[in-house]
Amino acid sequence: MLKKIAVLAITSVIVAGCQSTNPYTGEQQAAKSAKYGGIGVLAGAVIGAAANGKDGALAGAALGGLAGAGYGAYTDKQEAALRAELQGTGVQIARYGDDLKLIMPGSITFDSNESSIKTSFYSVLSSVARVMKNYEKNPVVIIGHTDSTGNELKTNMPLSQARAQSVATYLIQQGVPASRITPYGVGSSQSIATNKTPEGRAQNRRVEIDLKPPMQ
């Protein structure tokens, strides 16, 4: 009975503390660090209770919460830094758990059918590199995409690969270790919009930078 009471009490604290206001939308949402801390708390509580009763549940919850919150808090801070640096640049930032994805439309990064980065985009990539160097634990995956216009093997695949490599080369020149970076192209195989309209094709022509969860 004491084990159940301890776990229920801890759960109520988590639920109360997990809500926060999104600084970018003003909406209520589950704070990422609180969410991951809550998962750690619950896991620690269950394991601790099974082993040592009420005292074990409380001790396990404390340790689990610290581990979970630290993992989520790292990504929280990195996301906030990227949003501050990239506001108004046209780069979209998406988050899936602890994965961060930067979506860079081809219209602002490259001229049509070219793989050389636009001079006007250098400062944006420099901002990305600055955050990457401050948050050095993340593996970086750079993916080049095209629309379906042109031959897939002769045109789209080489162009998407060249664009991903151009972004990788620039980031390395700015001081991001090459060992962290993996660039590759996928041609038109991962479209996010229809290729039947100019607007859709424009969305598909893009480079994405995936910042994977910190290596353990």
Sequence and secondary structure as in RCSB ss.txt:
>XXXX:A:sequence
MLKKIAVLAITSVIVAGCQSTNPYTGEQQAAKSAKYGGIGVLAGAVIGAAANGKDGALAGAALGGLAGAGYGAYT
DKQEAALRAELQGTGVQIARYGDDLKLIMPGSITFDSNESSIKTSFYSVLSSVARVMKNYEKNPVVIIGHTDSTG
NELKTNMPLSQARAQSVATYLIQQGVPASRITPYGVGSSQSIATNKTPEGRAQNRRVEIDLKPPMQ
>XXXX:A:secstr
 HHHHHHHHHHHHHHHHSEEE TTT  EEE HHHHHHHHHHHHHHHHHHHHHHHHHHHHHHHHHHHHHHHHHHHH
HHHHHHHHHHHTTSS EEEEETTEEEEEEEHHHHB TT  SB GGGHHHHHHHHHHHHHSTT  EEEEEE  S S
 IIIIIHHHHHHHHHHHHHHHHHTT  GGGEEEEE TTTT SS SSSHHHHHHHSEEEEEE     
